């Protein structure tokens, strides 16, 4: 309910705004890609055939609840715009995927190999960024 003035000087540092966005997304009771879809996305990114992988991930994104899908569409559109300026901001597709992968896509429990999960989480986000127009 707090009203924020984004023209206030304390919001000038882009790292503060980005950190706030990541914190908001991380503290959601369920991630943007719901727990129920985690294993499905991880399995999809492992598909060797690129065309099949692309269709599978697109279908999974389309199967998300409307609020998740619509938020994801807006967020990824913005992240694609950030990537367009990678020469100035040093945020390549891989960098954005590393930053947002574990925040947007995480397992319900932290059991298992977290390092291996992180690799696949980043790959899923990278794939969606690289194929935004096809997926959305």
For each residue, the residues with C-beta under 8 A, 3 or more apart:
1:
2:
3:
4: 8 11
5: 8 11
6: 11
7: 11
8: 4 5 11
9: 12
10: 13 16
11: 4 5 6 7 8 16 17
12: 9
13: 10 16 17
14: 17 18
15: 18 19
16: 10 11 13 19 20
17: 11 13 14 20 21
18: 14 15 21 22 99
19: 15 16 22 23
20: 16 17 23 24
21: 17 18 24 25
22: 18 19 25 26 99 100 103
23: 19 20 26 27
24: 20 21 27 28
25: 21 22 28 31 32 100 103 104
26: 22 23 103
27: 23 24
28: 24 25 31 32
29:
30: 34 35
31: 25 28 34 35 103 104 105 106
32: 25 28 68 71 72 75 104 105
33: 37 38 41 64 68 72 104 105 124
34: 30 31 37 38 64 65 68
35: 30 31 38 106 107 108
36:
37: 33 34 40 41 60 63 64
38: 33 34 35 41 42 105 106 107 108
39: 42 43 107
40: 37 43 44 60
41: 33 37 38 44 45 57 60 105 124
42: 38 39 45 46 117 120 121 124
43: 39 40 46 47
44: 40 41 47 53 56 57 60 124
45: 41 42 53 57 120 123 124 127
46: 42 43 120
47: 43 44 52 53 56
48: 53
49: 52 53
50: 53 54
51: 54 55
52: 47 49 55 56
53: 44 45 47 48 49 50 56 57 127
54: 50 51 57 58 127 131 134
55: 51 52 58 59
56: 44 47 52 53 59 60
57: 41 44 45 53 54 60 61 124 127 128 131 135
58: 54 55 61 62 131 134 135
59: 55 56 62 63
60: 37 40 41 44 56 57 63 64
61: 57 58 64 69 72 128 135 136
62: 58 59 69
63: 37 59 60
64: 33 34 37 60 61 68 69 72
65: 34 68 69
66: 69 70
67: 70 71
68: 32 33 34 64 65 71 72
69: 61 62 64 65 66 72 73
70: 66 67 73 74
71: 32 67 68 74 75
72: 32 33 61 64 68 69 75 76 104 128
73: 69 70 76 77 136
74: 70 71 77 78
75: 32 71 72 78 79 104
76: 72 73 79 80 128 129 132 136
77: 73 74 80 81 132 136
78: 74 75 81 82
79: 75 76 82 83 96 100 129
80: 76 77 83 84 129 132
81: 77 78 84 85
82: 78 79 85 86 89 91 96
83: 79 80 86 91 92 93 96 129
84: 80 81
85: 81 82 88 89 91
86: 82 83 89 90 91 92 95
87:
88: 85
89: 82 85 86
90: 86 95
91: 82 83 85 86 95 96 99
92: 83 86 95 96
93: 83 96 97 126 129 130
94: 97 98 122 126
95: 86 90 91 92 98 99
96: 79 82 83 91 92 93 99 100 125 126 129
97: 93 94 100 101 122 123 125 126 129
98: 94 95 101 122
99: 18 22 91 95 96 103
100: 22 25 79 96 97 103 104 125
101: 97 98 104 105 118 121 122 123 124 125 126
102: 105 106 118 121 122
103: 22 25 26 31 99 100 106
104: 25 31 32 33 72 75 100 101 121 125
105: 31 32 33 38 41 101 102 121 124 125
106: 31 35 38 102 103 117 121
107: 35 38 39 110 111 112 117
108: 35 38
109:
110: 107 114
111: 107
112: 107 116 117
113: 116 117
114: 110 117 118
115: 118 119
116: 112 113 119 120
117: 42 106 107 112 113 114 120 121
118: 101 102 114 115 121 122
119: 115 116 122 123
120: 42 45 46 116 117 123 124
121: 42 101 102 104 105 106 117 118 124 125
122: 94 97 98 101 102 118 119 125 126
123: 45 97 101 119 120 126 127
124: 33 41 42 44 45 57 101 105 120 121 127 128
125: 96 97 100 101 104 105 121 122 128 129
126: 93 94 96 97 101 122 123 129 130
127: 45 53 54 57 123 124 130 131
128: 57 61 72 76 124 125 131 132 135
129: 76 79 80 83 93 96 97 125 126 132
130: 93 126 127
131: 54 57 58 127 128 134 135
132: 76 77 80 128 129 135 136
133: 136
134: 54 58 131
135: 57 58 61 128 131 132
136: 61 73 76 77 132 133
